[in-house]
Amino acid sequence: MSEPRTGSQAQLKARARTLLQSLPARNSRAVFAIAYAGSAGVQKGLGLLLFLWLAHSLPVDAYAQFGLFYALQTGITAFAIAGIIESVVGMLKDRPAGEARSSLFSAANTVFLLLAVLSTMLTVLSYRLIVSSTPASWAELLLVAATGVITAFFTLQALLTRLEEKHLASLCLNSLPALAGLLAGFLAFAAIRTVPAFFAGTALGLLLSLLALAWKKVPSYGFARQGSDVRLILARISPFILIVLLGWLSGYGNTYLVQYFFNPNDVARFTFAYSISSIMQLVATSLNQVWSPRFFQLVHKLTIIEVEAKNHHFYRLQGLALGLFGGLVLVILPLVIQAVGPSLRPYQHLELEMFFLFSAYAVSIPWWHIQNYYLVHGKGHQLMHITLATSIAGLIAWAALMFALGVLGVYAGFFAMMLLRSIGVFFHARQWWQIRLLWQGPALATLMLGGCTLLASRLVHAP
């Protein structure tokens, strides 16, 4: 009985490949863009529901601890793959295909192992030394670290396969383990009702996904047998580690700054708002993941004017997508909080704060646009310098806004950091490339988000 079923599966896969290959290139990219957006939407939608349920189920102090743990997990995930893909992209032109490219991808996995161990040690130790208001045991912290490392591994494999435009495999690697982790975390928390139980379930779900994919022999690139490519990647990643650090501090790392300057209630509110606003990142990333590999090819074939014309079209559509998705969330979320009742009362009246967070992603469009030029031309050190300069300026603006506005300044400061970063990288990049400031997408998204924020405020405060 097993042989016919296996044959049927092979036939279905062959038909799917034939169908995709028969599509025009533009239509194929559109299909995968929709698939990335759809999978990201499902993943983030389930994540939002889970975060709402956790906020509904946990006391404020416990939800604040969840926020600190989740920030630790995202930090480990980010540091474990810091600069690997960016370095690989800069080396692809010398390894167009075949064994040379496979060797490069194997070296990327080896560098990941080194960074995963190092990031786990540093972040867990830092938590134990710095955070005192919400102490955690070594076992709990290592459990959180495990979720971060396994998530990083799947992310890296998805990105490597995407560079070869194997979008179907990339979708599976990016989405299925994450969904399994969310489901297992949900079940574990439903049974035990503690924050560590949620992370234990998530780690178990991710681990089972890893074993299942290994059993199914999902294509992977193994690990390097020679150290030459490993050394080349390690030599390139140092700028990106600093970039990741500054990016994490301006994102979930902010949770620790809020914890230091304010109280657990503010930590819980920031965790709630920032987690929901990350839907903007997922929408943008799902589109960037399809466009960036295409850009990396076009930039070597077309003139800068032709490439910029295509960029203009794509990022205007991205702004529209961010405005639509984000605006829908901004309108619906306050009504959901109001309908649920007392358990979510600590998270009411975040309309203005959410607008700042959502709009920060809208004004990040120029950054995503211009960053690709630095990556494809191997200018990682220059990208590090401008990131460092704009991040320092953004942190100063963030501190000033926090001093002037109190806890609202945390949200306004996040917007200011992203805006300054986009403006700075644009002027910095003009010395190498004749690029345009693609302002239409950010403006469209920000206007749509502002209108939806006003609508949400009126609906919530209506008599």
BELMO-V626060 format. One record per run of one state. SS is the DSSP state (2 for helix, 1 for strand, 0 for the rest). FROM is the first residue (numbers start at 1). LEN is the number of residues. Records with the same first field share a line. If there is no record, write none. Layout:
BEGIN
SS: FROM-LEN, FROM-LEN
END
This chain:
BEGIN
0: 1-1, 23-2, 58-2, 81-3, 95-3, 131-7, 164-3, 193-2, 216-12, 250-4, 262-2, 299-5, 341-1, 348-3, 363-2, 377-3, 406-2, 430-9, 462-2
2: 2-21, 25-33, 60-21, 84-11, 98-33, 138-26, 167-26, 195-21, 228-22, 254-8, 264-35, 304-37, 342-6, 351-12, 365-12, 380-26, 408-22, 439-23
END
